[in-house]
Each structure stands twice: as structure tokens, then as C-alpha cells.
Amino acid sequence: MQDYSNKRFLVVDDFSDFRSSVKAMLRDMGAKDVDTADCGEDTLAMCRHKRYDIILHDYNLGAGKNGQQVLEELLIGKLISHQCIFIMVTAESSQAMVLSALEHEPDAYLTKPFNRASLIQRLDKLVERKDALKPILQALDKHDPAAVLAASTTLSQQDKRYAPLCQRYRAGALRDLGRQDELETLLTGILADRATPWACMALGSLLHARGQLPRARDVYEQGLQSFPMMPGLYDGLAAVLLAQGESSRAQQVLEEAIKLSPLAIRRQMELGKLALENQDFASASRAYRHAMEQGRTSMFKSPDNYLGLAQALTAQAGDGSLDKRVQADINQTLGELQKGYSNDPVVQVRARLTHAQSLVKSGDPALAKKLTDEALTQ
């Protein structure tokens, strides 16, 4: 068993009995520094003031942020280092939840219930891997792609077990260094040897950025034949299709990704925007509604989701009048928007204008004019 006496642990779960049970297991394993929290907001606050080595974080924490949203903020805000082990813990096993969580690549996924023996087995392997990758991870923390490239090359030569993982780090370093020709050669070689989802996404993205749209499309389509459960490949293909002017097909591809992983707010936002442009107002309404609901506890919360939903609901009426229930839905959506962004004058103006458009269709031109005049004045 690894030595855990100097590791700093954080256990996050909304059930106190579970927190106590895991803390007791860790104590039995020799851990001395074990903090606990019962919500995602506390996780973020604690990680701003302390660097943890290992975080065991429940996915479903009830009201507030879920584990996926917490991991997003930790990574984007750089509140945890690359050397930190983040384990997503859950009693759920639905495809939507698992795929959404795995898209953000936690170090491991642990299903409740588990015992001390299974926890030790999982942690020992993760600590061993992090220790082996330490030079690479330290270079990543320092934002030094040249050092990442050197360290990954060295490790792949020293220990063949980590060669496939080192290839991925090498690819990321070459991308960050702008060495596109070398990156394309590396990725093409990897895929020639064996289809790998991350390499498909990386090569497709590179070819798209270089304007080689037909080749990028081929890479994504071939990748999806091998890995139909990888939502990121659908995202890449949709972006290429949109760049090729095939917006309807791009929307269909995004909808396929949403079926697999519906809890990704940015994908829902992209689908809402694309469906609105395609005048598929029913699909736009569904996507924006999901994005709005998920955004209430996400760092990706955006006023565009509220405005997009209101615009799609209004447009669904076509040349006819708005149903009273639809107008009530729009009023509630825009009311929540104005309350949540009360200090943003641009959002207030956009909300009034969007509200006015709906009121024209629901037969209240006087109030529509009043809101339009207020928006123009502001």
C-alpha cells in the first residue's frame, strides 16, 4: 500500500454518514489530513485556500452545483494542479450522467458502495501513475510545453507502460508550441497504428484549424465508426459541417451528441443557437431550456440562454398569435433573466426588446411599445 500520511484529502458528499465512513477508511490507511465538505460551493472555496492531493467528490449533491460542474470550475480556474487526483463518486450509473462526467476526465470514477480494500486498490494505482508522470505534470502546472515534451519523451523511453499516455502529452505540447507539421505527423502515425478517440479529435481539430475541411470530416466520421459513444467527436464533426455550409446536418449531429450526453451545457447552448439559425424553433426551445436550467448552477450560465429560449418560443408562433401559456413562459424566463442580471444594462435592454417582440404577437402592442421605449431610452 502507498504511504498516505503526507497526502491532503478532501471528501465531498451531502450525506454526513458517508463522509464519516470515507474519512474513517482514509484514517485507517494512514491519512492524517482529511477535510470534508457537503456541497460544491464549499469545494471551490476550500480549493482556493488549500492545495489538495486527492479529492473524492460525489456527483449528485442535491441542490447547487453537481460534481461535473465543480470539476469544470476547478480545472478552468486552475484551483487544482495536474498532480491532484480527482475521483468522481456516485451511486448513479445512467449513461447520460456517466458520459457527461467522463467528458471532463476525472482521474477515476468510483461507484457506491465501496469498501476500504477497493478504495486502497484504486488509490494505489492512481498514486503510482501520478508519481510516474510527476515531471510531466509539474511542467504542465508551470505552463511549459517544451518541458512537457521533453519529460514525456523521456518517460516513454524509460517505461513503455506509459508510452500511449505520453503520446497524448506530446501531442498537447506540440499543439501549444505551434509545431503543427510535427503534430500532424504524430497523430497520423498514432491513428495508423490503432484508432484512438483522443487522437481522432486532436487530428480533426488540427485539420479544421488548418482549413482542410474534407480531411477533417473524414477523420471525425471514421472516428465515430470506431467510437460512436464519444460526444466530442460529434462536436468536432458538427463544427466542420457548419464550416462547410451544411447547417442542417450539423444540427442533426449535435442532436446525436445530446442524446448521448445531455448534461453538457455548452453543447446545449450550441445546439440552441444552431437550431435557431436553422429556424427549427421547437428544437431551439428545448436546447435553450436545458441550457438555462443547467446553467443555474454552472459557471457557463449565460443570458443568451434565456434570450434564446424567449426568441424561439416567440418565433414558434409564426404569423399567428402567442398562446397565453407560452407568453407566461416567456414572461417568467425574461423575469428570471432581469432579476439575475439586474446590474447589467445591456442584458436589461435586450430583455425588454425580446419581451416587446413577444407582446406584439400576444396582442398587447401598448405594453410592447412601452418596453421598446424604455429599452431605447436606456
C-alpha positions in Angstrom: 0.0 0.0 0.0 1.1 3.5 -0.8 2.1 5.9 2.0 -0.8 8.3 2.5 0.4 10.0 5.7 1.5 13.2 3.9 -1.4 13.4 1.4 -4.0 16.1 1.8 -7.5 14.7 1.2 -10.9 16.3 0.6 -14.1 14.3 0.8 -17.2 15.9 -0.6 -20.7 14.4 -0.1 -24.1 15.7 1.0 -24.6 12.8 3.4 -22.7 13.1 6.7 -22.7 9.3 7.3 -20.9 8.7 4.0 -18.3 11.5 4.7 -17.6 10.0 8.1 -17.3 6.5 6.7 -14.8 7.5 4.0 -12.9 9.7 6.4 -12.6 6.6 8.7 -11.3 4.5 5.8 -8.7 7.1 5.0 -7.6 7.3 8.6 -7.2 3.6 8.7 -5.0 3.9 5.6 -2.7 6.3 7.4 -4.1 9.6 6.2 -3.7 12.4 8.7 -5.0 15.4 6.8 -8.6 14.8 5.7 -11.1 17.7 5.2 -14.8 17.3 4.3 -17.5 19.3 2.7 -21.1 18.8 1.9 -21.6 21.0 -1.2 -19.8 22.0 -4.4 -19.6 25.7 -3.4 -17.6 24.7 -0.3 -15.3 22.6 -2.5 -14.4 25.6 -4.6 -13.9 27.8 -1.6 -11.6 25.3 0.1 -9.6 24.7 -3.0 -8.9 28.4 -3.3 -7.2 28.3 0.0 -5.6 24.9 0.1 -4.0 22.6 -2.4 -5.3 19.0 -2.1 -3.5 15.9 -3.3 -6.6 13.7 -3.5 -10.3 14.7 -3.9 -13.2 12.2 -3.6 -16.2 14.2 -4.9 -19.8 13.0 -5.0 -21.6 13.7 -8.3 -25.1 14.4 -7.1 -25.1 16.8 -4.3 -28.8 17.8 -4.4 -29.4 21.5 -4.8 -26.5 23.5 -6.0 -23.5 22.5 -8.2 -23.0 18.9 -9.1 -19.7 17.1 -9.3 -19.3 17.7 -13.0 -19.8 21.5 -12.6 -17.4 21.6 -9.7 -14.7 19.8 -11.7 -15.2 22.2 -14.6 -14.6 25.2 -12.3 -11.6 23.6 -10.6 -9.9 22.9 -14.0 -10.7 26.2 -15.7 -9.9 28.2 -12.6 -6.7 26.2 -12.0 -7.8 25.6 -8.4 -6.3 22.1 -8.5 -2.9 21.1 -10.0 -2.4 18.5 -12.6 -0.8 16.4 -9.9 -4.1 16.3 -7.9 -6.1 13.1 -8.1 -9.9 13.8 -8.6 -12.2 10.9 -8.2 -15.9 11.2 -9.1 -18.0 9.2 -6.7 -21.7 8.3 -7.4 -24.4 5.9 -6.7 -25.9 6.6 -10.2 -24.9 4.8 -13.3 -27.1 6.3 -16.1 -25.4 6.7 -19.4 -26.2 10.4 -19.5 -24.6 11.1 -16.2 -21.6 8.8 -16.7 -20.7 10.2 -20.2 -21.2 13.8 -19.0 -18.9 13.2 -16.0 -16.3 11.4 -18.0 -16.1 14.1 -20.7 -14.2 16.2 -18.1 -11.9 13.4 -17.5 -11.7 12.8 -13.8 -8.8 10.6 -12.8 -11.2 7.8 -11.8 -14.9 7.0 -11.4 -15.9 5.2 -8.2 -19.4 3.7 -7.7 -21.0 3.5 -4.3 -20.9 1.5 -2.2 -17.2 0.7 -1.9 -15.1 -0.7 0.9 -11.6 0.1 2.2 -10.0 -2.7 0.2 -11.4 -1.4 -3.1 -10.6 2.2 -2.2 -6.9 1.3 -1.5 -6.6 -0.7 -4.7 -7.9 2.2 -6.8 -5.9 4.9 -5.0 -2.7 2.9 -5.0 -2.8 2.7 -8.8 -3.7 6.3 -9.2 -0.9 7.5 -6.9 1.6 5.2 -8.7 0.6 6.7 -12.1 0.8 10.3 -10.8 4.2 9.7 -9.3 5.5 8.3 -12.6 4.0 11.3 -14.5 5.3 13.8 -12.0 7.9 15.6 -14.3 5.2 16.0 -17.0 2.5 17.2 -14.6 4.9 19.7 -12.9 5.7 21.1 -16.4 2.0 21.4 -17.1 1.5 23.3 -13.9 4.2 25.7 -15.0 2.7 26.1 -18.5 6.0 25.0 -20.0 5.1 22.9 -23.2 8.8 22.5 -24.1 9.4 20.8 -20.7 6.2 18.7 -21.1 7.5 17.5 -24.5 11.0 16.6 -23.1 9.6 14.9 -20.0 7.0 12.8 -21.9 9.7 11.7 -24.4 11.9 10.6 -21.5 9.2 8.7 -19.6 8.0 6.9 -22.7 11.6 5.6 -23.2 12.0 4.7 -19.6 8.7 2.9 -19.0 6.8 1.5 -22.0 3.7 1.1 -19.9 3.2 4.9 -20.1 4.1 5.3 -23.8 0.5 5.7 -25.0 -0.3 8.3 -22.3 3.0 10.1 -23.1 1.9 10.4 -26.7 -1.1 12.4 -25.7 1.0 14.7 -23.6 3.5 15.1 -26.5 0.6 16.0 -28.8 -0.7 18.6 -26.4 2.8 20.1 -26.1 3.3 20.2 -29.9 0.0 22.0 -30.3 0.9 24.5 -27.6 4.2 25.1 -29.2 2.6 25.7 -32.6 4.5 22.9 -34.3 1.6 21.8 -36.4 3.5 19.7 -39.0 5.1 17.6 -36.3 1.8 17.3 -34.5 0.0 16.1 -37.7 2.8 13.5 -38.3 2.5 12.3 -34.7 -1.3 12.0 -34.8 -1.4 10.4 -38.2 1.1 7.8 -37.0 -0.9 7.0 -33.9 -4.1 6.5 -35.9 -2.3 4.4 -38.5 -1.3 2.1 -35.7 -4.5 2.0 -33.8 -7.7 4.1 -33.7 -7.7 6.2 -30.6 -10.5 8.7 -29.7 -8.4 11.5 -28.4 -6.1 11.3 -31.4 -9.1 11.4 -33.8 -10.4 14.5 -32.0 -6.9 16.1 -32.0 -6.2 15.5 -35.7 -9.7 16.6 -36.7 -9.3 19.8 -34.7 -5.9 20.4 -36.3 -7.1 19.8 -39.8 -10.1 22.1 -39.2 -7.9 24.9 -37.9 -5.7 24.5 -41.0 -8.7 24.8 -43.3 -8.5 21.2 -44.5 -12.2 20.6 -44.0 -12.7 17.5 -46.2 -9.9 15.7 -44.4 -11.1 16.8 -41.0 -14.6 15.5 -41.8 -13.2 12.1 -42.9 -11.2 11.9 -39.6 -14.3 12.6 -37.5 -16.6 10.3 -39.5 -14.1 7.4 -39.3 -13.6 8.1 -35.6 -17.3 7.8 -35.0 -17.4 4.5 -36.8 -15.0 3.2 -34.1 -16.2 5.2 -31.2 -19.9 6.0 -31.5 -20.2 6.8 -27.8 -17.7 9.7 -27.8 -19.7 13.0 -27.8 -16.6 15.1 -28.5 -16.3 13.5 -32.0 -19.8 14.6 -32.8 -18.9 18.2 -31.7 -15.9 18.2 -34.0 -17.9 16.9 -36.9 -20.7 19.4 -36.4 -18.2 22.2 -36.4 -16.7 21.0 -39.7 -20.1 20.6 -41.3 -21.1 24.1 -40.2 -17.9 25.4 -41.8 -18.9 23.6 -45.0 -22.3 25.3 -45.0 -24.2 22.1 -44.0 -26.0 23.7 -41.1 -29.0 21.2 -41.0 -26.7 18.2 -41.0 -24.5 19.9 -38.3 -27.6 20.3 -36.2 -28.5 16.6 -36.6 -25.0 15.6 -35.5 -25.2 17.8 -32.4 -28.6 16.3 -31.6 -27.0 12.9 -31.7 -24.3 14.1 -29.2 -27.0 15.5 -26.9 -28.8 12.1 -26.8 -25.6 10.6 -25.5 -24.6 13.3 -23.1 -27.4 15.8 -22.4 -25.8 17.3 -19.3 -23.2 19.3 -21.2 -24.4 22.9 -21.1 -22.1 24.3 -23.7 -23.3 21.7 -26.2 -26.9 22.5 -25.4 -26.1 26.2 -26.0 -24.5 25.5 -29.4 -27.5 23.4 -30.4 -29.9 26.1 -29.4 -28.0 28.7 -31.4 -27.7 26.5 -34.5 -31.4 25.4 -34.4 -32.5 29.0 -34.0 -30.4 29.9 -37.1 -32.0 26.9 -38.9 -35.5 28.2 -37.9 -36.1 24.9 -36.1 -37.7 26.7 -33.2 -39.0 23.7 -31.4 -35.5 22.2 -31.1 -34.1 25.6 -30.2 -36.6 25.9 -27.4 -35.7 22.5 -26.0 -32.0 23.1 -26.2 -32.1 26.6 -24.7 -34.4 25.4 -21.9 -32.0 22.7 -20.9 -29.1 25.1 -21.1 -30.9 27.6 -18.9 -31.9 25.0 -16.3 -28.4 23.5 -16.2 -26.8 27.0 -16.1 -28.4 28.0 -12.8 -25.5 26.3 -11.0 -22.9 26.3 -13.8 -20.1 28.7 -14.4 -21.3 28.7 -18.1 -24.6 30.4 -17.1 -25.4 32.9 -19.9 -28.1 35.5 -20.6 -28.1 34.2 -24.2 -29.9 31.0 -23.0 -32.8 33.0 -21.5 -33.0 35.3 -24.5 -32.7 32.4 -27.0 -35.5 30.5 -25.3 -37.8 33.6 -25.4 -36.9 34.2 -29.0 -37.5 30.6 -30.0 -40.9 30.5 -28.2 -41.9 33.7 -29.9 -40.9 32.5 -33.3 -42.7 29.2 -32.9 -46.0 31.1 -33.2 -45.1 32.1 -36.8 -47.5 34.7 -38.1 -50.1 33.7 -35.6 -50.7 34.9 -32.0 -48.9 33.6 -28.9 -50.8 31.3 -26.6 -51.3 32.7 -23.1 -49.4 29.9 -21.6 -46.4 30.5 -23.9 -46.5 34.2 -23.1 -46.5 33.3 -19.4 -43.5 31.1 -20.0 -41.7 33.9 -21.8 -42.5 36.4 -19.1 -41.2 34.0 -16.4 -38.0 33.4 -18.4 -37.3 37.0 -19.0 -38.2 38.0 -15.4 -35.6 35.5 -14.1 -33.1 36.9 -16.6 -33.7 40.5 -15.5 -33.5 39.6 -11.8 -30.3 37.6 -12.3 -28.6 40.3 -14.3 -30.1 43.4 -12.7 -26.7 45.2 -12.8 -26.1 44.6 -16.5 -27.7 47.4 -18.6 -27.1 45.6 -21.9 -28.9 42.5 -20.7 -31.8 44.7 -19.4 -32.1 46.4 -22.8 -32.0 43.0 -24.7 -34.6 41.5 -22.3 -37.0 44.4 -22.8 -36.7 44.3 -26.6 -37.2 40.5 -26.6 -40.2 40.9 -24.3 -41.7 43.5 -26.6 -41.4 41.2 -29.6 -43.4 38.6 -27.8 -46.1 41.1 -26.6 -46.7 42.2 -30.2 -47.6 38.6 -31.1 -49.7 38.1 -28.0 -51.8 41.2 -28.8 -50.5 43.8 -26.4 -48.9 46.5 -28.6 -49.3 49.2 -26.0 -47.0 47.4 -23.5 -44.7 46.3 -26.3 -44.2 50.0 -27.2 -43.7 51.0 -23.6 -40.9 48.3 -23.2 -39.3 49.3 -26.5 -39.3 53.0 -25.5 -37.7 52.1 -22.1 -35.0 50.0 -23.9 -34.2 52.8 -26.4 -34.0 55.3 -23.5 -31.7 53.1 -21.5 
